[in-house]
Amino acid sequence: MKTVYTCFCTDIIHEGHLNILNEAKKYGRVVVGILSDEAMVRFNRFPTISLQDRVSLVENTGLADEIIIQETIMYDGIFEKIKPDYVIHGDNWLDGPEKLIRENVVGLLEKNGGELIEVGYTVNPNVKKADDRIKEKLAMPEYRRKRLRQLLTMRPIVKALEVHSGLTGLIAEKTIVESNGELDQFDAMWISSLCDSTAKGKPDIELVDMSSRIRTIDDVMDVTTKPIILDGDTGGLVEHFVYNVRTLERMGVSAVIIEDKTGLKKNSLFGTEVEQTQDSIENFCEKISAGKEALRTDEFMIIARIESLILEKGMDDALNRAFNYVKAGADGIMIHSRKKSPDEIVEFCKLFREKDKATPIVVVPTSFNAITEEELAEAGANIVIYANQLTRSAFPAMQKTAETILKNHRAKEADESLMPFKDIIRLIEEI
């Protein structure tokens, strides 16, 4: 009997999936692959139910003769394992990022023999409603909040991109690219006080209060599903911090990062060029402990950001603070540097890992931007934050457009650098 293979990466079985399974039955013995959690988060989205529950969904259809786990996005391993005579898939992979997967399958069929069967993608109100329910579930606070912790167990390094509005949130949510024969995307979003303030035309001195920051979080949460890491500056007064972390936890934010400085905030990248005061270890540990005590779940993360290297206080001070902050309850350590070489960051990570193998390390390669994610992961880092690149790329583009219109007294000359408006409309889905 011929072997027919199809792969599902869904948390729900609707009539579109049943159409594929029923069509597959016409050609032979049906083997269904269930995409693993790690593979799903690499290119598609986060699963809302367990792998075993996804297996049970397919089992309950009674249409699969065998179910296996597909560990990678591409099908090479599957062809080695079962050598399918047919691969069946919906025709929704003819365009977009999934086109790369289709090309992989076509190449494997040409090499190994076999036929590709493509079924028309099922489009109707019931299917749309089912898909919308999954997106709504992914956006719910109780699912979103714990996702950063889950990602830390799945990904060699979690990639977070700065966002400061609903539109930039959609860019972080939906951007998928081909990378080394695989598909890749960002795992999380970083809401920076610098970029949030800049978007509002305000200086980055904690002038934009938490109420305004929360409105930005709401705008992003309304249209996205990925976990959010918030830049909490110094955290403010301990008495205020405990209320703020509880609010963020309730909203579904995954983590807040607070820095061990006091007084009027100055951006860290100025280093010793401006007056900056580092908090005492005792005071900052008290703030961390109070925040942890205020939380109602074990899912929300309080991450301590260490400014010792920024302020040129040395590696020993940075490490001493790191171990004390973890002892006080910090769920992660962010180590910051403004040097163009990553050497001191790599050194910190390796020295920290000699004593602490588990606590997540967060790095922000703004100055030392030549180092790769793979190299950071090898050094011991767990989260990399691209903290301001969207803001910094948008400003010169918008300024150039404004200058072009002024010089030419019309908009035609600016068109070549503009995104077609229909592409923006496609990015923003209607309910």
Order of alpha helices (4+ residues) and beta strands (2+ residues): beta-alpha-beta-alpha-alpha-beta-alpha-beta-alpha-beta-alpha-alpha-alpha-beta-alpha-beta-beta-beta-alpha-alpha-beta-alpha-beta-beta-beta-alpha-beta-alpha-beta-alpha-beta-alpha-beta-alpha-alpha
